[in-house]
Amino acid sequence: MSEKKKPKLLYTRAEMFELNKKLLLKRGVTIEAIAEISFKQQSKYTDNVTRELCIESVEKILSLRDVFHHVQLACEIDRLAEQKMFQGPIQDIIYEDLGMFGIDETMGLEVAGLYGTIGQTNFGDIDVNKHGIVKRLNEAGKEDGICHTFLDDIVGAIAAAASTRVAQVTNEELAHEDEHVQRLSIFDL
């Protein structure tokens, strides 16, 4: 009797990053598009923000286990809604992105909250004002056959978290201008 092979459940950070990147790209989202939202949001408050740091921040966030789970689940829920795989009223609620349905924002707040209250505040700004790729996803989600109910919020949350990380890295660098402060790598953040 052959043993049933167990499914792979645990992934390295590099694997999670690659799986998230591939799935987001399949749904029309690039790392650069997410980073652009972070750049625009953070450059209002911080001088000398670079797109490179924003891209690095998005990549780091996409490698986190909690974010991996959120991205994978959000994209799968939207895909299933597109294929009309849910039953009952929840199918239409998700597919039509009912304004009173807040589970998608709750997931976004959870991801943004990995970077504290500021991350959640940044997510609120992105969710309300719908910048860049978040706006495009939201608008495309209104077309027949496309559902981005969860994806637009998860992408906005990743951008918010990346924006917050950029602020943390920048402030860490400023703090090190004092010669008595122990220097940390940006990878420590």
Rosetta blueprint (number, residue, H / E / L):
1 M L
2 S L
3 E L
4 K L
5 K L
6 K L
7 P L
8 K L
9 L L
10 L L
11 Y L
12 T L
13 R H
14 A H
15 E H
16 M H
17 F H
18 E H
19 L H
20 N H
21 K H
22 K H
23 L H
24 L H
25 L H
26 K H
27 R L
28 G L
29 V L
30 T L
31 I H
32 E H
33 A H
34 I H
35 A H
36 E H
37 I H
38 S H
39 F H
40 K H
41 Q H
42 Q H
43 S L
44 K L
45 Y L
46 T L
47 D L
48 N L
49 V L
50 T L
51 R H
52 E H
53 L H
54 C H
55 I H
56 E H
57 S H
58 V H
59 E H
60 K H
61 I H
62 L H
63 S L
64 L L
65 R H
66 D H
67 V H
68 F H
69 H H
70 H H
71 V H
72 Q H
73 L H
74 A H
75 C H
76 E H
77 I H
78 D H
79 R H
80 L H
81 A H
82 E H
83 Q L
84 K L
85 M L
86 F L
87 Q L
88 G L
89 P H
90 I H
91 Q H
92 D H
93 I H
94 I H
95 Y H
96 E L
97 D L
98 L L
99 G L
100 M L
101 F L
102 G L
103 I H
104 D H
105 E H
106 T H
107 M H
108 G H
109 L H
110 E H
111 V H
112 A H
113 G H
114 L H
115 Y H
116 G H
117 T H
118 I H
119 G H
120 Q H
121 T H
122 N H
123 F H
124 G H
125 D H
126 I H
127 D H
128 V H
129 N H
130 K L
131 H L
132 G H
133 I H
134 V H
135 K H
136 R H
137 L H
138 N H
139 E H
140 A H
141 G L
142 K L
143 E L
144 D L
145 G L
146 I L
147 C L
148 H L
149 T L
150 F L
151 L H
152 D H
153 D H
154 I H
155 V H
156 G H
157 A H
158 I H
159 A H
160 A H
161 A H
162 A H
163 S H
164 T H
165 R H
166 V H
167 A H
168 Q H
169 V H
170 T H
171 N H
172 E H
173 E H
174 L H
175 A H
176 H L
177 E L
178 D L
179 E L
180 H L
181 V L
182 Q L
183 R L
184 L L
185 S L
186 I H
187 F H
188 D H
189 L L
